[in-house]
Amino acid sequence: MKVADFDYDLPPELIAQEPAARRDGARMMVLDRAARTVQHRTFAELPDFLRPADLLVVNDTRVIPARIFGRKAKPGTGGRVEFLLLEEVAPGVWDALMRSRRRPVPGEQVILDDDLAVVTLLAEGELGRVQIRVESALPWLEVLERIGQTPLPPYIARKETTPTQRAADKERYQTVFARDPGAVAAPTAGLHFTPEVLQRLATMGVAQTAVTLHVGLGTFRPVTTENVRDHKMDFERWWIPTETAAKVQAAKTGGGRVVAVGTTSVRTLESAAARPEGFGAGQGRTELFIYPPYDFKVVDALLTNFHLPKSTLIMMISAFAGYGFVREAYRQAIERRYRFYSYGDCMLIL
C-alpha cells in the first residue's frame, strides 16, 4: 500500500489544544467490526461495551518532563540550548534531540537551568539526534521534576503557555495508572480513565493488568517513504511481567477478550507474540511495524484516540479494523466534529 492511502484532510480547529474538562468526558466512537456498525457515545459509557472475563491491558509508562533548557558553558557563547530526552542508553547517558541557534560540538558543555546539572555533548547523529551525558549532585529524575517541562506534541500549538497551563499539562498528560518513568509522550488512549471508571469495570468483573512500553520518537516519527512497507520503525523498549502474561493467557482460554488500551499496548503484546517462542512474559526492544494486512495474535479489542494522517498509528488501526471501515469512521468523526489527537476524543473497536 502507498503511504498516501492513509492521508485525510482534517480541519485545524478539530485538533484538541486542551484536554476535556473531565478525563471521562470525552466522546467515544464505537466500531463493531463484525456488524460493521458505528455508534457515537461518551467514554464514561465504556463499561456498557465490556463484559465479565474481559481483560483490560494498560500501558503503565510514566511521562518524564523530558524538555530541558540550558546555556552553553563556554565563555562568550552562552546561547540557549533545548534538549528533548528520548532514551537513557546507559547510566547518565541519553539519546536526545537538540535545538540551538549555534549548535554545540562534541565535548562542549551546557549548564541546565538553575545550575542543577551539566550536560556534555558526546556525539551527533542523524535527524537532529545527539548523545549526551548528564551530571548532577541530585538524582536525575528529581532534577527533571524541578526544571523539565512536559513534552507536548507539536500539534498542540498554543501561542503562549501559561504557568497554570504547564501545571495542568503535567497532571493531565499523564494517565492515572502511570508508574514507570521513561516515556517522552503519553499513551494517550489511557488519558480518559478515572479511578471511578476503573472501579466500575472491576465491579462488573473486568480484570486489569499492565504492560510497559516507554513511548519514544518512533511512535510519532513521520513516514517519509512512498510505500508503507519501506518505512522503518525506531526501537522502543517493552516489558511484560509474569503476572500480566498469565492474565492474558487466562483471558484467551477463558472466553474473555484482551482489550488493549492504546496502540502502545497493542505493540507490546504483539511484539511479545512475534518472538520465536511465542507470547509470554519478558522484555525487549521492538521495531514491530503493524500495517494492513496483519494477523493479530493477542489483541481482541482496542481503545485508541484519533491519529495523524499518514502516521504509523492510523496504519495500525486500519490493520485492526479494516482500511475501508476506518476511512468511513474518520469521515464521520470529522463530520460530527470529534476532537482529534492526544487531548482529543477516542474510538473503541470491538
TORVEXLO-90872 format. One record per residue: y negated, x, z of N, C-alpha, C in turn. Coordinates in steps of 0.1 Angstrom, whole numbers, plus 5000, padded with zeros to 4 digits. Layout:
<r <Y,X,Z>,<Y,X,Z>,<Y,X,Z>>
...
//
This chain:
<r <5012,5008,5000>,<5000,5000,5000>,<4988,5009,5000>>
<r <4977,5003,4995>,<4964,5010,4995>,<4956,5007,5007>>
<r <4949,5017,5012>,<4940,5015,5024>,<4930,5004,5021>>
<r <4926,5002,5009>,<4916,4992,5006>,<4922,4978,5008>>
<r <4935,4977,5008>,<4941,4964,5010>,<4938,4958,5024>>
<r <4934,4967,5033>,<4932,4963,5047>,<4917,4962,5050>>
<r <4909,4961,5040>,<4894,4960,5042>,<4891,4945,5043>>
<r <4880,4943,5050>,<4874,4929,5050>,<4859,4930,5054>>
<r <4852,4920,5051>,<4837,4920,5054>,<4835,4913,5067>>
<r <4828,4920,5076>,<4825,4915,5089>,<4810,4914,5091>>
<r <4805,4903,5094>,<4790,4902,5097>,<4787,4910,5110>>
<r <4778,4919,5109>,<4775,4928,5120>,<4773,4921,5134>>
<r <4767,4909,5133>,<4764,4902,5146>,<4777,4898,5153>>
<r <4788,4898,5147>,<4801,4895,5153>,<4807,4906,5161>>
<r <4801,4918,5160>,<4806,4930,5168>,<4800,4928,5182>>
<r <4809,4926,5192>,<4805,4924,5206>,<4799,4937,5211>>
<r <4786,4935,5216>,<4779,4946,5222>,<4780,4946,5238>>
<r <4784,4935,5243>,<4786,4934,5258>,<4799,4926,5260>>
<r <4806,4928,5272>,<4818,4920,5275>,<4814,4906,5278>>
<r <4824,4897,5277>,<4823,4883,5281>,<4819,4883,5296>>
<r <4812,4872,5300>,<4807,4870,5313>,<4819,4872,5323>>
<r <4830,4866,5320>,<4843,4868,5328>,<4853,4875,5319>>
<r <4861,4883,5326>,<4872,4890,5318>,<4881,4880,5311>>
<r <4885,4869,5318>,<4894,4860,5312>,<4887,4849,5305>>
<r <4874,4850,5302>,<4867,4840,5295>,<4866,4842,5280>>
<r <4873,4852,5275>,<4873,4855,5260>,<4881,4844,5253>>
<r <4878,4842,5240>,<4886,4833,5232>,<4899,4840,5228>>
<r <4909,4832,5225>,<4922,4838,5222>,<4928,4830,5210>>
<r <4930,4837,5199>,<4936,4831,5187>,<4951,4833,5189>>
<r <4959,4822,5187>,<4974,4823,5189>,<4981,4821,5176>>
<r <4988,4832,5172>,<4996,4831,5159>,<5010,4830,5162>>
<r <5017,4820,5157>,<5031,4818,5158>,<5037,4822,5144>>
<r <5044,4833,5145>,<5050,4839,5132>,<5060,4831,5126>>
<r <5068,4824,5134>,<5079,4816,5128>,<5074,4803,5122>>
<r <5065,4796,5129>,<5059,4784,5124>,<5047,4786,5115>>
<r <5042,4798,5114>,<5030,4801,5106>,<5018,4792,5110>>
<r <5016,4791,5123>,<5005,4782,5128>,<4995,4791,5135>>
<r <4983,4786,5136>,<4972,4793,5143>,<4965,4783,5152>>
<r <4964,4787,5165>,<4957,4779,5175>,<4945,4787,5180>>
<r <4935,4779,5184>,<4923,4786,5190>,<4921,4781,5204>>
<r <4924,4791,5213>,<4924,4788,5227>,<4915,4798,5235>>
<r <4917,4799,5248>,<4910,4809,5256>,<4920,4818,5263>>
<r <4916,4830,5267>,<4926,4839,5273>,<4931,4834,5286>>
<r <4923,4826,5293>,<4928,4820,5306>,<4940,4811,5304>>
<r <4943,4807,5292>,<4954,4799,5289>,<4967,4807,5285>>
<r <4966,4820,5286>,<4978,4828,5282>,<4991,4824,5289>>
<r <4991,4820,5302>,<5003,4816,5308>,<5010,4804,5301>>
<r <5002,4796,5294>,<5008,4784,5287>,<5017,4789,5276>>
<r <5016,4801,5271>,<5024,4806,5259>,<5035,4815,5263>>
<r <5036,4819,5276>,<5047,4828,5280>,<5057,4820,5289>>
<r <5068,4825,5291>,<5079,4818,5298>,<5086,4827,5308>>
<r <5093,4821,5318>,<5101,4829,5327>,<5111,4838,5319>>
<r <5113,4850,5324>,<5121,4860,5318>,<5114,4869,5308>>
<r <5102,4865,5304>,<5093,4874,5296>,<5089,4886,5304>>
<r <5086,4897,5297>,<5082,4909,5304>,<5069,4913,5297>>
<r <5058,4914,5306>,<5045,4919,5301>,<5045,4934,5303>>
<r <5042,4941,5292>,<5041,4956,5293>,<5027,4960,5291>>
<r <5021,4966,5301>,<5007,4970,5300>,<5006,4985,5299>>
<r <4995,4990,5295>,<4992,5005,5295>,<4983,5008,5307>>
<r <4988,5016,5316>,<4980,5018,5329>,<4971,5030,5328>>
<r <4969,5035,5316>,<4960,5047,5315>,<4946,5043,5320>>
<r <4939,5053,5325>,<4925,5051,5330>,<4915,5059,5322>>
<r <4905,5052,5318>,<4894,5059,5310>,<4887,5069,5319>>
<r <4885,5081,5315>,<4877,5090,5322>,<4863,5090,5317>>
<r <4853,5094,5325>,<4839,5095,5320>,<4837,5107,5311>>
<r <4842,5106,5299>,<4845,5118,5290>,<4833,5123,5283>>
<r <4822,5116,5283>,<4809,5121,5277>,<4801,5129,5287>>
<r <4800,5142,5284>,<4793,5151,5294>,<4782,5158,5286>>
<r <4771,5162,5293>,<4760,5168,5287>,<4756,5181,5295>>
<r <4750,5190,5288>,<4746,5202,5295>,<4735,5210,5286>>
<r <4732,5222,5291>,<4723,5230,5283>,<4729,5244,5281>>
<r <4725,5250,5270>,<4730,5264,5268>,<4725,5273,5278>>
<r <4735,5282,5283>,<4731,5291,5294>,<4724,5303,5289>>
<r <4725,5307,5276>,<4719,5319,5271>,<4704,5318,5272>>
<r <4697,5328,5278>,<4682,5327,5279>,<4675,5324,5266>>
<r <4666,5315,5266>,<4658,5312,5254>,<4665,5303,5244>>
<r <4677,5298,5248>,<4684,5289,5239>,<4688,5276,5245>>
<r <4682,5272,5256>,<4686,5261,5264>,<4686,5248,5258>>
<r <4690,5246,5246>,<4691,5233,5240>,<4702,5224,5246>>
<r <4701,5211,5244>,<4711,5202,5249>,<4724,5202,5241>>
<r <4735,5201,5248>,<4748,5201,5241>,<4756,5189,5247>>
<r <4763,5181,5238>,<4771,5170,5243>,<4785,5173,5239>>
<r <4794,5170,5249>,<4808,5171,5246>,<4815,5157,5248>>
<r <4825,5154,5240>,<4834,5143,5243>,<4848,5149,5245>>
<r <4852,5148,5257>,<4865,5153,5261>,<4876,5145,5254>>
<r <4887,5152,5249>,<4897,5145,5242>,<4911,5146,5249>>
<r <4914,5158,5253>,<4927,5160,5260>,<4927,5174,5267>>
<r <4933,5174,5279>,<4934,5186,5286>,<4947,5192,5282>>
<r <4946,5204,5275>,<4958,5210,5269>,<4964,5221,5278>>
<r <4957,5225,5288>,<4961,5235,5298>,<4952,5233,5310>>
<r <4956,5238,5322>,<4947,5236,5333>,<4933,5241,5331>>
<r <4923,5232,5331>,<4909,5236,5329>,<4905,5238,5314>>
<r <4915,5236,5305>,<4912,5239,5290>,<4913,5225,5283>>
<r <4903,5221,5276>,<4902,5208,5269>,<4899,5210,5254>>
<r <4906,5201,5247>,<4901,5198,5233>,<4890,5188,5234>>
<r <4880,5190,5226>,<4868,5182,5227>,<4861,5181,5214>>
<r <4852,5171,5213>,<4842,5171,5202>,<4829,5176,5208>>
<r <4821,5183,5200>,<4808,5189,5204>,<4797,5185,5195>>
<r <4786,5182,5201>,<4774,5179,5193>,<4762,5187,5198>>
<r <4755,5194,5190>,<4743,5202,5194>,<4735,5205,5181>>
<r <4722,5206,5183>,<4713,5209,5172>,<4717,5222,5166>>
<r <4718,5232,5175>,<4723,5246,5170>,<4736,5248,5178>>
<r <4747,5248,5171>,<4760,5249,5178>,<4762,5262,5185>>
<r <4767,5262,5197>,<4771,5275,5204>,<4782,5281,5196>>
<r <4784,5294,5198>,<4795,5301,5192>,<4806,5304,5202>>
<r <4818,5307,5198>,<4828,5310,5208>,<4823,5322,5217>>
<r <4826,5320,5230>,<4821,5329,5240>,<4809,5325,5248>>
<r <4800,5316,5241>,<4788,5311,5248>,<4792,5301,5258>>
<r <4782,5300,5268>,<4785,5291,5279>,<4774,5279,5279>>
<r <4778,5268,5285>,<4769,5257,5287>,<4770,5252,5301>>
<r <4758,5251,5307>,<4757,5246,5321>,<4756,5231,5321>>
<r <4765,5224,5328>,<4765,5210,5328>,<4754,5204,5337>>
<r <4751,5192,5335>,<4740,5185,5343>,<4743,5187,5358>>
<r <4732,5188,5365>,<4732,5190,5380>,<4739,5203,5384>>
<r <4741,5212,5374>,<4747,5225,5376>,<4760,5225,5384>>
<r <4768,5214,5380>,<4781,5212,5387>,<4792,5220,5381>>
<r <4791,5225,5368>,<4802,5231,5362>,<4796,5240,5350>>
<r <4804,5249,5346>,<4801,5258,5335>,<4812,5256,5324>>
<r <4808,5254,5312>,<4817,5252,5301>,<4816,5264,5292>>
<r <4827,5270,5289>,<4828,5282,5279>,<4835,5277,5266>>
<r <4828,5279,5255>,<4834,5276,5242>,<4844,5286,5239>>
<r <4857,5282,5237>,<4868,5291,5234>,<4870,5293,5219>>
<r <4870,5282,5212>,<4873,5282,5197>,<4868,5269,5191>>
<r <4865,5271,5178>,<4861,5259,5170>,<4872,5255,5161>>
<r <4874,5242,5158>,<4884,5237,5150>,<4879,5229,5138>>
<r <4887,5220,5133>,<4883,5211,5122>,<4877,5198,5126>>
<r <4868,5193,5118>,<4862,5179,5120>,<4855,5179,5133>>
<r <4847,5189,5137>,<4839,5189,5148>,<4846,5192,5162>>
<r <4859,5195,5161>,<4867,5197,5173>,<4864,5211,5178>>
<r <4865,5213,5191>,<4863,5226,5198>,<4873,5227,5209>>
<r <4876,5239,5214>,<4883,5240,5226>,<4875,5247,5237>>
<r <4874,5241,5249>,<4865,5246,5259>,<4873,5249,5272>>
<r <4867,5258,5280>,<4872,5259,5294>,<4862,5255,5304>>
<r <4865,5247,5314>,<4856,5242,5324>,<4859,5248,5337>>
<r <4848,5253,5344>,<4850,5259,5357>,<4840,5253,5367>>
<r <4845,5249,5378>,<4836,5242,5388>,<4842,5244,5402>>
<r <4833,5245,5412>,<4838,5246,5426>,<4844,5233,5431>>
<r <4840,5222,5424>,<4845,5209,5428>,<4857,5205,5419>>
<r <4866,5195,5424>,<4876,5190,5415>,<4870,5184,5402>>
<r <4876,5187,5391>,<4870,5183,5378>,<4868,5168,5376>>
<r <4878,5160,5381>,<4876,5146,5380>,<4864,5141,5388>>
<r <4862,5148,5400>,<4850,5144,5408>,<4837,5148,5401>>
<r <4837,5159,5394>,<4825,5163,5386>,<4823,5152,5375>>
<r <4833,5148,5368>,<4832,5138,5358>,<4826,5125,5363>>
<r <4831,5121,5375>,<4826,5108,5381>,<4812,5109,5384>>
<r <4807,5121,5387>,<4793,5123,5391>,<4784,5123,5379>>
<r <4788,5130,5368>,<4778,5133,5357>,<4783,5127,5344>>
<r <4796,5124,5343>,<4801,5119,5330>,<4797,5105,5327>>
<r <4797,5101,5314>,<4794,5087,5310>,<4806,5081,5303>>
<r <4808,5068,5304>,<4818,5061,5298>,<4817,5063,5283>>
<r <4828,5067,5276>,<4827,5070,5261>,<4829,5057,5253>>
<r <4819,5049,5252>,<4820,5037,5244>,<4821,5040,5230>>
<r <4828,5031,5222>,<4829,5034,5208>,<4815,5033,5201>>
<r <4814,5040,5189>,<4801,5040,5182>,<4796,5026,5177>>
<r <4805,5017,5176>,<4800,5004,5171>,<4794,4995,5182>>
<r <4795,5000,5194>,<4786,4994,5205>,<4773,5002,5204>>
<r <4764,4997,5196>,<4752,5004,5192>,<4740,4998,5198>>
<r <4738,4999,5211>,<4726,4994,5217>,<4714,5003,5214>>
<r <4702,4997,5213>,<4691,5005,5211>,<4688,5014,5223>>
<r <4691,5008,5235>,<4689,5016,5247>,<4699,5011,5257>>
<r <4705,5020,5265>,<4714,5016,5275>,<4708,5019,5289>>
<r <4706,5008,5297>,<4700,5009,5310>,<4710,5014,5320>>
<r <4705,5019,5331>,<4714,5023,5342>,<4723,5012,5347>>
<r <4718,4999,5346>,<4726,4988,5350>,<4737,4986,5340>>
<r <4734,4987,5327>,<4745,4986,5317>,<4755,4997,5318>>
<r <4751,5009,5321>,<4760,5020,5323>,<4770,5018,5335>>
<r <4764,5012,5346>,<4773,5009,5357>,<4782,4998,5354>>
<r <4778,4988,5346>,<4786,4977,5342>,<4797,4982,5333>>
<r <4794,4990,5323>,<4804,4996,5314>,<4815,5004,5322>>
<r <4811,5011,5332>,<4820,5019,5340>,<4831,5010,5346>>
<r <4827,4998,5350>,<4837,4988,5356>,<4844,4980,5345>>
<r <4837,4975,5335>,<4843,4965,5326>,<4850,4972,5314>>
<r <4847,4985,5311>,<4855,4992,5301>,<4867,5000,5308>>
<r <4874,4992,5317>,<4885,4997,5324>,<4893,4985,5328>>
<r <4906,4986,5326>,<4915,4975,5329>,<4917,4974,5344>>
<r <4921,4962,5349>,<4923,4961,5364>,<4936,4968,5368>>
<r <4944,4972,5358>,<4957,4979,5362>,<4956,4994,5358>>
<r <4944,4999,5356>,<4942,5013,5352>,<4946,5022,5364>>
<r <4955,5032,5362>,<4959,5040,5373>,<4958,5055,5370>>
<r <4962,5059,5358>,<4965,5073,5354>,<4953,5078,5346>>
<r <4944,5087,5351>,<4933,5091,5344>,<4937,5100,5332>>
<r <4930,5098,5321>,<4932,5107,5309>,<4928,5101,5296>>
<r <4925,5088,5295>,<4921,5082,5282>,<4906,5084,5279>>
<r <4903,5085,5267>,<4889,5086,5263>,<4884,5072,5256>>
<r <4893,5063,5256>,<4890,5049,5252>,<4899,5040,5259>>
<r <4894,5027,5261>,<4902,5018,5269>,<4913,5011,5260>>
<r <4925,5008,5265>,<4934,4999,5258>,<4928,4985,5259>>
<r <4921,4981,5249>,<4911,4970,5251>,<4917,4956,5253>>
<r <4929,4954,5248>,<4936,4941,5250>,<4938,4939,5265>>
<r <4939,4949,5273>,<4941,4948,5287>,<4928,4944,5295>>
<r <4917,4945,5288>,<4904,4943,5295>,<4903,4928,5299>>
<r <4910,4919,5293>,<4909,4905,5296>,<4916,4900,5308>>
<r <4925,4908,5314>,<4933,4904,5325>,<4924,4904,5338>>
<r <4927,4895,5347>,<4922,4894,5360>,<4934,4894,5370>>
<r <4931,4897,5383>,<4942,4895,5392>,<4947,4881,5393>>
<r <4939,4871,5391>,<4943,4857,5391>,<4952,4854,5380>>
<r <4950,4859,5368>,<4959,4856,5357>,<4972,4863,5359>>
<r <4972,4875,5364>,<4984,4882,5366>,<4992,4875,5377>>
<r <4986,4870,5387>,<4993,4863,5398>,<4999,4850,5392>>
<r <4992,4843,5384>,<4998,4831,5378>,<5010,4834,5369>>
<r <5010,4845,5362>,<5021,4849,5354>,<5033,4853,5363>>
<r <5030,4860,5374>,<5041,4864,5383>,<5047,4852,5390>>
<r <5039,4842,5393>,<5044,4830,5400>,<5053,4822,5391>>
<r <5050,4822,5378>,<5059,4814,5369>,<5071,4822,5364>>
<r <5073,4835,5369>,<5085,4842,5365>,<5083,4853,5354>>
<r <5071,4855,5350>,<5068,4866,5340>,<5067,4879,5347>>
<r <5076,4888,5345>,<5075,4901,5351>,<5065,4910,5344>>
<r <5061,4921,5351>,<5051,4930,5346>,<5056,4944,5349>>
<r <5053,4953,5339>,<5056,4967,5341>,<5046,4975,5333>>
<r <5046,4988,5334>,<5036,4997,5328>,<5042,5009,5321>>
<r <5036,5012,5310>,<5038,5025,5303>,<5024,5032,5304>>
<r <5024,5044,5299>,<5012,5052,5299>,<5010,5058,5285>>
<r <4999,5056,5278>,<4996,5063,5267>,<4981,5066,5268>>
<r <4977,5079,5269>,<4963,5083,5270>,<4957,5081,5256>>
<r <4948,5071,5255>,<4942,5068,5242>,<4933,5080,5238>>
<r <4936,5085,5226>,<4928,5096,5221>,<4921,5093,5208>>
<r <4916,5104,5202>,<4909,5102,5189>,<4917,5096,5178>>
<r <4930,5099,5179>,<4939,5094,5168>,<4940,5080,5166>>
<r <4938,5072,5177>,<4938,5057,5176>,<4926,5052,5167>>
<r <4915,5060,5167>,<4903,5055,5161>,<4898,5063,5149>>
<r <4905,5074,5146>,<4900,5082,5135>,<4901,5074,5122>>
<r <4890,5074,5114>,<4891,5067,5102>,<4901,5072,5092>>
<r <4907,5062,5084>,<4917,5066,5074>,<4909,5070,5062>>
<r <4911,5082,5057>,<4903,5087,5046>,<4911,5088,5033>>
<r <4924,5086,5034>,<4933,5087,5022>,<4932,5074,5014>>
<r <4936,5075,5002>,<4937,5063,4993>,<4949,5054,4996>>
<r <4960,5061,4998>,<4973,5055,5000>,<4976,5055,5015>>
<r <4981,5044,5021>,<4983,5043,5035>,<4993,5054,5040>>
<r <5004,5056,5033>,<5014,5065,5038>,<5009,5080,5038>>
<r <4998,5083,5032>,<4993,5097,5032>,<4985,5100,5044>>
<r <4982,5090,5052>,<4974,5093,5065>,<4983,5099,5075>>
<r <4977,5108,5083>,<4985,5115,5094>,<4978,5112,5107>>
<r <4985,5106,5116>,<4980,5103,5129>,<4979,5115,5138>>
<r <4968,5115,5147>,<4967,5126,5157>,<4978,5123,5168>>
<r <4982,5133,5175>,<4992,5131,5186>,<4985,5125,5198>>
<r <4993,5116,5205>,<4988,5111,5217>,<5000,5112,5227>>
<r <4997,5114,5240>,<5008,5116,5250>,<5012,5102,5256>>
<r <5025,5101,5258>,<5030,5088,5264>,<5041,5091,5274>>
<r <5042,5081,5283>,<5052,5082,5294>,<5058,5068,5296>>
<r <5071,5068,5298>,<5078,5055,5302>,<5087,5058,5314>>
<r <5083,5053,5326>,<5091,5055,5338>,<5105,5049,5337>>
<r <5114,5054,5345>,<5128,5048,5345>,<5128,5033,5348>>
<r <5119,5029,5358>,<5119,5015,5362>,<5114,5006,5350>>
<r <5104,5011,5342>,<5100,5004,5331>,<5111,5002,5320>>
<r <5117,5013,5317>,<5128,5013,5307>,<5139,5003,5311>>
<r <5142,5003,5324>,<5152,4993,5329>,<5148,4979,5328>>
<r <5135,4976,5331>,<5130,4963,5329>,<5130,4958,5314>>
<r <5126,4967,5306>,<5126,4964,5291>,<5140,4961,5287>>
<r <5149,4969,5290>,<5163,4966,5286>,<5169,4954,5292>>
<r <5165,4950,5305>,<5169,4938,5311>,<5163,4926,5304>>
<r <5151,4927,5300>,<5145,4916,5293>,<5151,4914,5279>>
<r <5154,4924,5272>,<5161,4923,5259>,<5175,4917,5260>>
<r <5182,4920,5270>,<5196,4915,5272>,<5196,4901,5279>>
<r <5185,4898,5286>,<5185,4886,5294>,<5178,4874,5287>>
<r <5174,4876,5274>,<5168,4864,5267>,<5153,4863,5268>>
<r <5147,4873,5275>,<5132,4873,5276>,<5126,4881,5264>>
<r <5113,4879,5263>,<5106,4886,5253>,<5098,4898,5259>>
<r <5098,4909,5252>,<5089,4920,5256>,<5076,4918,5249>>
<r <5066,4915,5258>,<5052,4912,5254>,<5043,4924,5256>>
<r <5040,4931,5245>,<5032,4943,5246>,<5017,4939,5247>>
<r <5010,4945,5257>,<4996,4943,5258>,<4989,4954,5252>>
<r <4985,4952,5239>,<4977,4962,5232>,<4986,4970,5223>>
<r <4979,4976,5213>,<4986,4984,5203>,<4991,4997,5209>>
<r <4984,5002,5220>,<4989,5014,5226>,<5002,5012,5233>>
<r <5004,5001,5239>,<5018,4998,5245>,<5028,4997,5234>>
<r <5025,4990,5223>,<5034,4990,5211>,<5038,5004,5207>>
<r <5028,5012,5205>,<5030,5026,5200>,<5039,5034,5210>>
<r <5037,5032,5223>,<5045,5039,5233>,<5060,5034,5232>>
<r <5062,5021,5232>,<5075,5015,5232>,<5083,5019,5220>>
<r <5076,5017,5208>,<5083,5020,5196>,<5085,5035,5193>>
<r <5076,5043,5199>,<5078,5058,5198>,<5091,5062,5206>>
<r <5093,5056,5218>,<5105,5059,5225>,<5117,5055,5218>>
<r <5116,5043,5212>,<5128,5038,5204>,<5131,5046,5192>>
<r <5121,5053,5186>,<5123,5060,5174>,<5130,5074,5176>>
<r <5132,5078,5189>,<5139,5090,5192>,<5154,5090,5188>>
<r <5160,5101,5185>,<5174,5101,5181>,<5183,5094,5191>>
<r <5179,5096,5204>,<5187,5090,5215>,<5184,5075,5217>>
<r <5174,5070,5210>,<5171,5056,5212>,<5161,5053,5223>>
<r <5159,5040,5226>,<5149,5037,5237>,<5154,5040,5250>>
<r <5145,5045,5259>,<5148,5048,5273>,<5136,5055,5279>>
<r <5137,5058,5292>,<5127,5065,5299>,<5124,5079,5293>>
<r <5112,5084,5295>,<5109,5097,5290>,<5094,5099,5288>>
<r <5091,5110,5282>,<5077,5112,5278>,<5077,5121,5266>>
<r <5065,5121,5259>,<5064,5129,5247>,<5050,5128,5241>>
<r <5049,5134,5230>,<5037,5133,5222>,<5040,5126,5208>>
<r <5033,5116,5205>,<5037,5108,5194>,<5027,5108,5183>>
<r <5031,5109,5170>,<5022,5107,5159>,<5027,5095,5150>>
<r <5035,5086,5157>,<5040,5075,5150>,<5029,5066,5144>>
<r <5031,5063,5131>,<5021,5055,5123>,<5028,5043,5119>>
<r <5024,5031,5124>,<5031,5019,5121>,<5023,5011,5111>>
<r <5029,5008,5099>,<5022,5001,5089>,<5033,4993,5081>>
<r <5029,4983,5073>,<5039,4975,5066>,<5047,4983,5056>>
<r <5060,4981,5054>,<5069,4973,5063>,<5074,4982,5074>>
<r <5076,4976,5086>,<5081,4984,5097>,<5091,4975,5105>>
<r <5102,4980,5109>,<5112,4973,5117>,<5109,4976,5132>>
<r <5103,4966,5139>,<5101,4967,5153>,<5114,4966,5161>>
<r <5116,4976,5169>,<5128,4977,5177>,<5128,4972,5191>>
<r <5116,4971,5197>,<5114,4967,5211>,<5105,4955,5213>>
<r <5094,4955,5206>,<5083,4946,5209>,<5086,4932,5202>>
<r <5085,4921,5210>,<5088,4908,5205>,<5075,4899,5204>>
<r <5065,4903,5212>,<5052,4895,5211>,<5041,4905,5214>>
<r <5029,4902,5210>,<5018,4912,5212>,<5005,4905,5214>>
<r <4997,4910,5224>,<4984,4906,5227>,<4975,4918,5222>>
<r <4965,4915,5214>,<4956,4925,5208>,<4942,4920,5206>>
<r <4933,4929,5204>,<4919,4925,5200>,<4918,4925,5185>>
<r <4906,4922,5180>,<4904,4922,5165>,<4899,4936,5162>>
<r <4905,4942,5151>,<4903,4956,5148>,<4894,4959,5136>>
<r <4890,4971,5134>,<4881,4975,5124>,<4888,4974,5110>>
<r <4881,4972,5099>,<4886,4972,5086>,<4892,4986,5083>>
<r <4903,4986,5075>,<4910,4998,5070>,<4914,5007,5082>>
<r <4916,5002,5094>,<4920,5011,5105>,<4935,5011,5106>>
<r <4940,5021,5113>,<4955,5021,5116>,<4959,5009,5125>>
<r <4950,5004,5132>,<4953,4993,5142>,<4956,4980,5134>>
<r <4947,4977,5124>,<4949,4965,5117>,<4962,4966,5108>>
<r <4965,4978,5104>,<4978,4981,5097>,<4990,4978,5106>>
<r <4989,4982,5118>,<5000,4979,5127>,<5001,4964,5129>>
<r <4990,4957,5131>,<4991,4942,5133>,<4997,4935,5121>>
<r <4993,4940,5109>,<4998,4935,5097>,<5013,4937,5096>>
<r <5018,4948,5101>,<5032,4951,5101>,<5039,4941,5110>>
<r <5033,4938,5121>,<5039,4929,5131>,<5039,4914,5127>>
<r <5028,4910,5122>,<5026,4895,5119>,<5027,4892,5105>>
<r <5027,4902,5096>,<5027,4899,5082>,<5014,4900,5076>>
<r <5013,4907,5065>,<5000,4911,5059>,<4992,4898,5055>>
<r <4998,4889,5048>,<4990,4877,5044>,<4986,4868,5056>>
<r <4995,4867,5066>,<4992,4859,5078>,<4980,4865,5085>>
<r <4979,4878,5087>,<4968,4885,5093>,<4955,4883,5086>>
<r <4956,4884,5072>,<4944,4882,5064>,<4938,4868,5067>>
<r <4947,4858,5067>,<4942,4844,5069>,<4937,4843,5084>>
<r <4943,4849,5093>,<4938,4848,5107>,<4924,4855,5109>>
<r <4922,4866,5102>,<4909,4872,5103>,<4899,4864,5095>>
<r <4903,4858,5085>,<4893,4849,5078>,<4889,4838,5087>>
<r <4898,4832,5094>,<4895,4821,5103>,<4886,4826,5115>>
<r <4889,4838,5120>,<4882,4844,5131>,<4867,4846,5127>>
<r <4865,4851,5115>,<4851,4852,5111>,<4844,4839,5109>>
<r <4851,4829,5103>,<4846,4816,5100>,<4842,4809,5113>>
<r <4850,4811,5124>,<4848,4805,5137>,<4840,4813,5147>>
<r <4835,4824,5142>,<4826,4833,5149>,<4832,4839,5162>>
<r <4844,4844,5160>,<4850,4851,5171>,<4842,4864,5173>>
<r <4843,4870,5185>,<4837,4883,5188>,<4847,4894,5186>>
<r <4843,4905,5179>,<4852,4915,5174>,<4851,4928,5182>>
<r <4862,4935,5182>,<4864,4949,5186>,<4865,4950,5202>>
<r <4861,4961,5207>,<4865,4964,5221>,<4861,4954,5232>>
<r <4849,4949,5231>,<4844,4939,5241>,<4845,4925,5235>>
<r <4853,4923,5225>,<4854,4910,5218>,<4866,4902,5223>>
<r <4869,4892,5215>,<4880,4882,5218>,<4893,4888,5214>>
<r <4904,4880,5216>,<4917,4886,5214>,<4926,4876,5206>>
<r <4938,4882,5203>,<4948,4875,5195>,<4962,4876,5201>>
<r <4969,4865,5203>,<4982,4866,5208>,<4992,4863,5197>>
<r <5001,4872,5194>,<5010,4870,5183>,<5024,4868,5188>>
<r <5030,4856,5186>,<5043,4853,5191>,<5054,4853,5180>>
//
